[in-house]
Amino acid sequence: MSVKAPSVPAVKAVPVPADSSVWDRISNWASENKAVVYTIAGVAIVATGAGVVYYVQSNSGSSQNADAAPRLSKKERRKRKEEERKKAEAEKSATSPREAGDSKPQVASVTSEDEIPDIDEDTVQALSADQRKEFAQKLKEAGNKAYGAKNFDRAIELYSKAILCKPDPVYYSNRAACHNAKLEWQKVVDDTTAAIGLDPEYVKALNRRANAYDHLGKYSEALLDFTASCIIDGFKNEASAQSVERLLKKFAESKAKEMMEGRVAKLPSPTFVGNYLQSFRIKPRPAGLEDSVELSETTGKGQLQLGLQAMEKKTGEGYEEAAAAFDKALELGDLGEYEAFAYNMRGTFRCLRGKHEEALADLSKSIELDPSLTQSYIKRASMNLELGAPDKAEEDFEKALKQNSTDADIYYHRAQLHFIKGEFSEAAKDYQKSIDLDRDFIFSHIQLGVTQYKMGSIASSMATFRRCTKNFEKVPDVYNYYGELLLDQSRFPEAIERFDTAIEMEAAKPMSMNVLPLINKALTLFQWKQDFAEAEKLCQKALIIDPECDIAVATMAQLLLQQGKVTEALRYFERAAELARTEGELVNALSYAEATRTQIHVQEKYPQLASKLSGMGAVLK
Ligand SMILES: *[C@@H]1O[C@H](CO)[C@@H](O)[C@H](O)[C@H]1NC(C)=O
């Protein structure tokens, strides 16, 4: 239940294709800045005056971000599964009907069968108020006994009669327990709804109904009930909190699957594509494809040349054009010596679109045609990494090095693999090797600095960055990443200075602009001065430049959430889901969106809880 401040910075690794550690960055940010963070098994439930928000921690199975822990071993996964199963069982029993007669202690009055009043709709009319009360109590006790003996039909009959005498939420809830035992979920919903109608804060009935909704596949409804129950009992019931997490995941996963099926594979934002492409050292165009060479657009080679030209625009349109041209080049064929290169390029864009299988096939084909084209191994490795197969990635690096042991790109990307796996000293070695082979590639220097920071060598890291600003004084990325590390050390004014420099340099570029420094500045202003207005402005600016930038969208959502602008925040989370490229990213975005939506619904449906929540916030702050 404590605020867990992350010890590692939310630094984004420089461009592996999977460099969107945005969710990670945000959940770190949230836990650093929220008043209260309840961390319950992976979900941080954050209570603020404005409401409750869940932060699904993104360590669940994304090889995406550089901060991610290495993937779980098989054994570890099995262990987790087992724990989950136990959890689910515990939860089942928590919401299972041992409550029968729960709210009042069971009176030891032994009611024998013939003492049980026999009433029906007509006879009940004749009873006095006191008699009804007395009968109801007796019928309920008999019902509990029948329930205890697992005679559910009899128990249902008795509770029904008790309800005729006196409509009491406990009787409805107990009858729901019987339906629950008989797996009649709709009837459970009906009875618990009646119980909740009589007592809106009846936690057990809420949990029972949630469980029934879950069985009926109505995850949103289930989520709403579990959330309400969590708030009512002050997050004391671990099982309900875990159910919230489980349902969020279930909901998001099933919806993500549905959405992925109908989705046209789009390229990610130009910021993202640009970052990926620049993680390879710039090479001159293959001889014969330069601008000076006249090629017909109706030939494969002509399309290849067109694609390369379009890429150099570095805009979203340019990248789409390039992707289309590479597709066409291979359709037209007759590529001769360029065939392996063409497969490499098409594979690259397919990979960026998230079409993993097809991309893998292209890269393998490229390798088959020309094993000396080491970039294809590297790209295949980074795809394997994204697909959660670091072993295969490692193999590809080995093969690439066999082809050419002096190619700096290979070392750089292998270092990225080590970095992602948390093997920082291995990573540092490979970055250094890459630098030794080619001092001019800036990202090896930047990443070395970040890695040193991660290893706790703050002084050497800062020295690396100071050196970078001397040797690469015109490269905005240097200032951006330097700024991130300064921000992590809460050296706010210095961080701002670096981000401003990066922003200025980016803006001076003739073509597209990397918006990360804008977003970083927004985060800094927020963390330093709680300056929402300025932070929002910067994010808006980023979104004007790159409307598809997922990091800007997610940051905006969080800024709005922090200010209690929940409905607006929801819009941005939904936008983040639209922009998500992979199923994993989509699940993340949908979880946030659904958690936010649930929060809005809880507030609408249970206005009385709002005061409870803010009261609680005050106590815990
Ligand atoms: C190996 O890679 C380097 C750097 O890209 C390149 O200069 C060199 O020509 C390559 N060697 C071979 C044998 O391909």
The ligand as an SDF file (V2000), in Angstrom:
LIG
                    3D

 14 14  0  0  0  0  0  0  0  0999 V2000
   31.5540   -4.6820  -42.7950 C   0  0  0  0  0  0  0  0  0  0  0  0
   30.8180   -3.5450  -42.3370 O   0  0  0  0  0  0  0  0  0  0  0  0
   31.5090   -2.3140  -42.4710 C   0  0  0  0  0  0  0  0  0  0  0  0
   30.6400   -1.2580  -41.8400 C   0  0  0  0  0  0  0  0  0  0  0  0
   29.3540   -1.2470  -42.3710 O   0  0  0  0  0  0  0  0  0  0  0  0
   31.8180   -2.0390  -43.9230 C   0  0  0  0  0  0  0  0  0  0  0  0
   32.5400   -0.8370  -44.0480 O   0  0  0  0  0  0  0  0  0  0  0  0
   32.6410   -3.1920  -44.4790 C   0  0  0  0  0  0  0  0  0  0  0  0
   32.8540   -2.9970  -45.8340 O   0  0  0  0  0  0  0  0  0  0  0  0
   31.9260   -4.5170  -44.2420 C   0  0  0  0  0  0  0  0  0  0  0  0
   32.7720   -5.6030  -44.6290 N   0  0  0  0  0  0  0  0  0  0  0  0
   32.3600   -6.5700  -45.4260 C   0  0  0  0  0  0  0  0  0  0  0  0
   33.3540   -7.6480  -45.6840 C   0  0  0  0  0  0  0  0  0  0  0  0
   31.2560   -6.5830  -45.9300 O   0  0  0  0  0  0  0  0  0  0  0  0
  1  2  1  0
  1 10  1  0
  2  3  1  0
  3  4  1  0
  3  6  1  0
  4  5  1  0
  6  7  1  0
  6  8  1  0
  8  9  1  0
  8 10  1  0
 10 11  1  0
 11 12  1  0
 12 13  1  0
 12 14  2  0
M  END
$$$$
